[in-house]
Amino acid sequence: MAAKLKIKNIIWFIAISLMAGCATSTGNTKSSSLKEDTAKKLTEEQLKLKNDAFCACLAKTSPEMEEAFTKDGSAAGYLETSSYSIDAFTTVFEAAGHWAAKDYPSKNSKTLGAMKCLDFYNSQELEELINSLDNELIE
């Protein structure tokens, strides 16, 4: 019971931390406003895919985390509300699995799952992958 509560607290902490980092901007003219609206929409869609990648990575770090994320449904929520295709999500899910399988040495023999996934979330590799999937956007 304590382990489930601990996992739930970790998930909430990570989710709140990620949401705190989001920012938006507005434009002055119609032309620049339209461009900014398009850029804002793209950024929002990319963030959904990036957040899903983080959830997928955490879910792949242990059977307990996979169960927690399955019950929680956040990863599915990003898919349901995104304009990216299922193929884009599949690609990111596979990359998350590869990253979660990386060996991160720990002095105390800990799995360091959250650390791996935060490194993945902030990686240039994930950013480039998501940018390469923009052609998977469905309008």
C-alpha positions as CSV (number, residue, x, y, z in Angstrom):
1,M,0.0,0.0,0.0
2,A,2.8,2.4,0.9
3,A,4.6,1.6,-2.4
4,K,1.4,2.5,-4.4
5,L,1.0,5.8,-2.5
6,K,4.7,6.6,-3.1
7,I,4.4,6.0,-6.8
8,K,1.2,8.1,-6.9
9,N,3.0,10.9,-5.2
10,I,5.9,10.7,-7.6
11,I,3.6,10.9,-10.6
12,W,1.8,13.9,-9.2
13,F,5.1,15.7,-8.4
14,I,6.4,15.1,-11.9
15,A,3.1,16.2,-13.5
16,I,3.0,19.4,-11.6
17,S,6.7,20.1,-12.3
18,L,6.1,19.7,-16.0
19,M,3.0,21.9,-16.1
20,A,4.9,24.7,-14.2
21,G,7.4,24.9,-17.1
22,C,4.8,25.8,-19.8
23,A,4.6,29.4,-21.2
24,T,2.7,31.2,-24.0
25,S,2.9,34.5,-25.9
26,T,0.6,36.7,-28.0
27,G,1.1,38.9,-31.0
28,N,0.2,42.5,-32.0
29,T,-0.9,42.3,-35.7
30,K,-3.2,39.9,-37.5
31,S,-0.4,38.5,-39.7
32,S,2.0,37.9,-36.8
33,S,-0.9,36.8,-34.6
34,L,-1.9,34.1,-37.2
35,K,1.8,32.9,-37.3
36,E,2.0,32.9,-33.6
37,D,-1.3,31.1,-33.3
38,T,0.0,28.4,-35.6
39,A,3.4,28.2,-33.8
40,K,1.5,28.1,-30.4
41,K,-0.7,25.2,-31.7
42,L,2.4,23.3,-32.9
43,T,4.1,23.9,-29.6
44,E,1.1,22.6,-27.7
45,E,0.9,19.5,-29.9
46,Q,4.6,18.9,-29.5
47,L,4.3,19.2,-25.7
48,K,1.5,16.6,-25.7
49,L,3.7,14.2,-27.6
50,K,6.7,15.0,-25.3
51,N,4.6,14.5,-22.2
52,D,3.4,11.2,-23.5
53,A,7.0,10.2,-24.1
54,F,7.8,10.9,-20.5
55,C,4.8,8.9,-19.3
56,A,5.7,6.0,-21.6
57,C,9.3,6.1,-20.3
58,L,8.2,6.0,-16.7
59,A,5.8,3.2,-17.4
60,K,8.6,1.2,-19.0
61,T,10.9,1.5,-15.9
62,S,9.1,-1.1,-13.8
63,P,6.0,-3.3,-13.8
64,E,4.7,-1.3,-10.9
65,M,5.0,2.0,-12.8
66,E,3.4,0.4,-15.9
67,E,0.5,-0.7,-13.8
68,A,0.2,2.8,-12.2
69,F,0.3,4.5,-15.6
70,T,-2.2,2.1,-17.1
71,K,-4.6,2.8,-14.2
72,D,-4.0,6.6,-14.4
73,G,-4.7,7.0,-18.1
74,S,-2.6,10.1,-18.6
75,A,-0.7,8.7,-21.5
76,A,-3.9,7.7,-23.2
77,G,-5.2,11.2,-22.6
78,Y,-2.4,12.8,-24.5
79,L,-3.1,10.5,-27.4
80,E,-6.9,11.2,-27.3
81,T,-6.4,15.0,-27.3
82,S,-3.5,15.2,-29.7
83,S,-3.5,16.0,-33.4
84,Y,-0.6,13.6,-34.0
85,S,-1.2,10.2,-35.6
86,I,-1.1,6.9,-33.7
87,D,2.2,6.3,-35.7
88,A,3.8,9.3,-34.1
89,F,2.8,8.1,-30.6
90,T,4.1,4.5,-31.5
91,T,7.4,6.0,-32.6
92,V,7.8,8.0,-29.4
93,F,6.7,5.0,-27.2
94,E,9.4,2.8,-28.8
95,A,12.1,5.5,-28.2
96,A,10.9,5.8,-24.6
97,G,11.3,2.1,-24.1
98,H,14.8,2.1,-25.4
99,W,15.7,5.0,-23.1
100,A,14.1,3.4,-20.1
101,A,16.2,0.2,-20.7
102,K,19.4,2.2,-20.5
103,D,21.8,1.2,-17.7
104,Y,22.1,4.1,-15.2
105,P,24.6,3.1,-12.5
106,S,23.6,3.8,-8.9
107,K,25.8,3.8,-5.9
108,N,22.9,2.3,-3.9
109,S,21.7,-0.2,-6.6
110,K,18.6,1.9,-7.3
111,T,16.9,1.8,-10.7
112,L,16.9,5.6,-11.2
113,G,13.8,5.4,-13.4
114,A,12.6,9.0,-12.9
115,M,16.1,10.2,-13.5
116,K,16.3,8.3,-16.8
117,C,13.0,9.6,-18.0
118,L,13.7,13.2,-17.0
119,D,17.0,12.9,-19.0
120,F,14.9,11.5,-21.9
121,Y,12.3,14.3,-21.6
122,N,15.0,16.9,-21.7
123,S,17.2,15.2,-24.4
124,Q,18.1,16.6,-27.8
125,E,17.2,13.1,-29.1
126,L,13.6,13.5,-28.1
127,E,13.4,17.0,-29.3
128,E,14.7,16.0,-32.7
129,L,12.4,13.0,-32.9
130,I,9.3,15.1,-32.1
131,N,10.3,17.7,-34.7
132,S,10.7,15.0,-37.2
133,L,7.2,13.8,-36.6
134,D,5.5,17.1,-37.4
135,N,4.4,15.6,-40.7
136,E,2.3,13.2,-38.6
137,L,0.0,16.0,-37.5
138,I,-3.6,15.4,-38.5
139,E,-5.9,18.4,-38.9
